[in-house]
Amino acid sequence: MKIVVVGGSGRIGEKLVYNLRQDDYRVLEASPSFGVNTVTREGLDTALTGADVVVDVTQAPALDGPSALAFFEASGRNLLAAAKVAGVRHHVALSIVGTDRLQASGYFQAKKLQEDLIKASGLPYSILRSTQFFEFISGVVQDGTARDVVISPAQVQPIAAEDVAETLADIALSPPLNGTVEVAGPDRYRLHELAREVLTALEDPRQVTPDQDAPYFGARLSDASLLPGEAPLIAETRFHDWLSASLQATPIVHQRRQG
């Protein structure tokens, strides 16, 4: 079985490639740094030749609405067209929990377009919607102003990037869902509470200011905008374990589930 990981040099892509290779699967990393560009189509047809499964974990170079929309439309159309020609039997894509509810954001409009293109392609597919990564929340907190961090108090059920990669591997090795599934971490928090936890762990003296109008990719969050539905897959890593391990630069390693 040949599995092509598109976006294989990114945060999730690198972890996914590693996980699959640990189980001796034939995996090809596809990204501009590996000579494969889904926007220009450079190297794309060659990369997908003989592929059984494609996993799309690409990210737009810029996250503003117009740039993200241009990227996901061009990348999505080119990738799906090449996958059809190559006879790919399973197209897997990573998306975000809450995409439908956050259409005031240009970025989430772009993610919705990516999903819609996949559903209309005629290819067997699976879409995994993930909640926010622990790593993403930590980055947002550290990018606050010099004096304080203003952030929404909305509820979140965040997840470790390693757990997202593990779930993607399981989906890629299973029959297509021809539908969407969600994955989330084991615990719920409020964003401003997590921000305080990160600042405390980093011994950062800045204050956290919860603000219901604080923008999230240009959209205003309701209390439940970022929460999964009734029956998500639940990952195992807890935020405090991840934070402790990240401060010690000690990655959390899980045994690959066999199935």
N, C-alpha and C positions, 0 to 999 in steps of 0.2 A: 504493500500500500504506500502510495506517495501522497504526502500531506504538504501543502504549500501554505506557509504562514505569511500572509501579506501584512506588512508592518512588523516584520520579524526582528527589527533592531530596536523597537520601542520597549517601554516598561513591561507591558503584558506580553508582547511578542517574544522577547528574550526568555522570559520565564516559561512560556508555553513551549518554545522550541526545546529548551533544556528538558522539560518534563517528558515530552514525547520521545526524545532521543534516549532518555534513561530507560525507556521501554523498548528500545531498538527499532523504532519506526523510522522510515525513510522520510526525512523532513528537509524541505528547502526553505531557507529564509529569503523573503522577497521584500525589498525596500530599496529606495534610491542608493543607499550606501552599499547595497549588494548588486547594483546595476539593474534594478527593476523599478520602473516608475509607472504607477497606474494612471497618472494624469496624462503623460506624454505617450504612454504605451511602450516605452523603451524596455526591451527585454521581457515584456509581459507574456507574449505568446510562447516564447521559449520556456519560461519558468513554469507555465501551466501544462506544457506538453506531458501527457501521461499521468496527470494529477487525478487522484481519486477524490480527495477532499481539499477544499480551500477554506482557510480560516482568515477572515478579514478583521484585523485589529488596527487598521490604519487610524491616524489622527490628522486633522487638518493642521498645516503649518501655522496658521493664524486662526484664532477662535472667534473673531468678530463675525457677525452674521453673513455679510456678503462673501467674505473669503471662505468661510466654512461651507457655505452653500455651493460656491463654485467648485471647491475641492471635492465634496462628497458626491456631487452630481457627475462630474467628469470621471472621478475615480470609480464610482459605482457602476456607471454605464460601461466603461471600458473593461472593468474586471468581470462583470457578468457576461459581456459579449465574448471575452476570451475564454471564460469558463465553459460557455455553451459549445464553442468550437472544440475545446479540449475534451468534452464529454465528462466533465466533472460530475460526480454522483452525489455530492453533499457540499453545499455552500453554507458556511457558518459565519455569523457576524456578531460582533460585540456592540451593544448599544447601552442605553442608560435608562434606569427606572425613572418614571415621571415624564418621559419624553412627550407623551400626549397632552399632559397637563401644563406644559411649559412652552406652548407655542407662541407666546409673546416674545420669546427669545429667538433671535435669528439663528443662533447655534443649534437650538433644539429643533427648529424648523429644518435645518440641514440634516440632523440625525433622523428625523421623521422621513425625509425624502429618501435617505439611504435605505431605511427599512422598507418603504413602499416600492422602491425599485427592485429589491430582492423578492418581495412577495409577488410582484408582477412578472418576474423573469421566466417563470416556468421551470426553474431549476429546483430540485429538492433542497430544502433549506432548514436551518435552525437559527433563530435569533435569540441571543442571551442578553437580557437587560440586567445590568448590574447597578447596585447602589454605589454611592461615592466611596472611593478608595480612602483608606486611612492616610495613605501617602499624599493624596490630593488635598485633604483637609489640613494636614500638617503644613503643606506648602502655602495654602491660602493664609493661614495664621502667620507664618513667618514673613509673608509679603505685605503685611499691614503697614500702617504708617509708623513713623518714628516714635509716636506718643501713645497710640492705642490701636486696637483692632476692632473695627465695626463690622458686625456680622449678624446675620439673621438668627433668630431663636427657633427656627423651624426644627421639627423632629427629623432625625436621620437614623438609618440603620446601616452604618458603614461597614466596609469589608476590606480585608487585606488583599493587595494585588496578587499575592501568591495564591490565595484561595480562588480568585477569579480565573487565573491561569489554569489551576487544577480543574475547575468546573468546565472550562472550555475544552480541555483535553478529553474529559469524559464525554462531552457532547460530540466532539469530532470523531470519536471512536465508536459512537452509537448510531443507529439508524436516524435519518432526518426526522425532525419533529413536524416539519411543515407548519410551524407555528412559533410562538414566542414563549420563553420561560424566563422567570426572574430569579436572581440570586442576591442574597443579602447577608450581612453579618449577624451574629447571634443576639446582639443587644441594641436597644434603642436609646438614643441620647437626644439632646438639643445641641445644635451647632455651637452656640456660645459656650456651653458647658465643655465641649471637646476643646474649644479654643483655649479655655482656661487651663485645662489639663496639659495641653501642649506647652503653653507658656511657662507653667509651673515646672514641668519636666526640664525645660531648657533654661531655667532660672532667668527668665526674661521678665523684667519688671513692668512691662506695658500692661495697661488695663484693657479689659474686654468690654465692649459696649454692645449689648444686644439691640438690634434695630429691625423692626418688622419690615421696613422699607428698604433695607440694604439689598442692592441688586445681586442677582445670581445669574451670570451670563446674560444680564440685561433684563431678566424677569423678576417679578416680585413673588416671593414664596408664600404660599399659605402654610398652615401648620403641618399639613400632610402631603405637600407637593412631592417630597422626595422619598416617601415611604413606599415599600412594595405592596402588592395586593395580598390576597388572603392566603395563598399557598406558595410562597417562594421556596426555592432551595435555600437551606441555611448552612452557611460556612462555619468552620469551627474556631477560627482564631479570634480571640477577644482583644478589644482595643488596648487594654492595659498591658497585656502580654506582648502585643506588637510594639507598643511604645517603649517598653522596657528593652526589648530586643534591639530596636532600632537605635536607641541611645548607646547600646553597647556594640553596635555594628555587628550584631549576631543574627543572621537571618533565621527565621522560623522555617524548619524543613519538615514537610509532611511525607509520609509514605504514600506512594501512588496506590490508589485503589485499583484493584483488578476487577474487571467486569466484562 
